[in-house]
């Protein structure tokens, strides 16, 4: 199993933050966050898109267990996943913006390809 980044948070808080990031990412198609958070969000979001490409009821329930909004899941299965039927992975792109002013953390834009 792949090693997961801890992001300086306890497990429950980390999981809640990632659920929120993935939900927002799939809702808007683009989010701005730090590089490490974006890399973790990308891992999970790509798994969700792969599940949505399967399109069966079990896959939908697996995605619903993680993504917080039913409307986002419907959009994922009906609009986003069909765009990537010919593509095997690599549904996201990370664009670096530079350091954040307050703490110097590397800020990136995570978007759908």
N, C-alpha and C positions, 0 to 999 in steps of 0.2 A: 504494500500500500504506500502511496506517495506521502511524503512528509508534508504536514500542513503548517503554515506560518502561524505563530501564536499572536502576533500583533499587539503584544503587551496587554492582553485582556483575558479575564477568566473565560472558561469555555462557554457558559451561557450567554455572556455579553457579546463574545466574539460571534457566536452563531446568530444572535439577534441582529447584530450589525451587518453581517454578510447577507442575511435574508433580506434586510431592508435595501442594501446596495443592489443585490441581484434583481429584486422587484422593481426598483427605480430604473435600473439599467434596461430591463426588458420593457418597461412602460414607455420610456422616453427614447430608447435607442442610443443614448449617449449620456455619460456622466463624467463629472470632473472630481477626482479624488487623488490621494497619494499613490505613489507607484506600487508599494507593497500591497495596499488594499486592492488596487486595480488588478494586480496579478492573481490574488486570491478570488476576487469576484469573477474574473475571466474564467478560471478553472470551473467554477460552479455553473456559470451562465452557459458555457459551451456544453456541459453535461445536460442542462435543461433543454437546450435547442436540439441536441441529439435525441433525447427522449421524445420531444415534440415531433421530430421527424418520423418516429415509429408510428405515432398517431393513434395507438389503441387506448382502451379505457385504463388499463393498468399504468401505462406511461403517464396519462393525464392525472391519475390519482397520485403518482409519485411526485410529479411537478407541483400539484396542489398542496402536498405535504410540506413543501419548502417555500414556494412563492406565496406571498401574503394576500394578493388580490385575485379574485376569480376572473375579473375582466382582463387582467394581464395574461392569465393562463389561456383564456379564450383567444385573445389576440395572438399569443405565441403559437398556438396550434393552427389557427386559421390563416394568419398573415405572414408571420416571421418564418416559421419552419418550412413552408412550401418554397420560399425563395432559395433555400439551401439544399434542395433535393439532390443536386448534382455535385455538391461540395462535401468532402469528407473532412470535417473539422476546420479549424481556423476561421471561425465566424466573426471574430473580434479583432480590433486593432487598437494598439496603445500609442498615443502621440504625446511626446514629452512637451510640457509647457515651460519648465524651469522651476527654480526653487520658490517656495512660498515665503512671503515677506516676514511673517511672524516668527517661524521656527526653522526656516531653511529646508523644510521637507520637500522632496521632489514631487511636483504636481504634474499629473498626466490627464489626458482625456481618453476615456475608454469608449469605443463606439463600435457599432455593428458594421461589418464590411459590406 
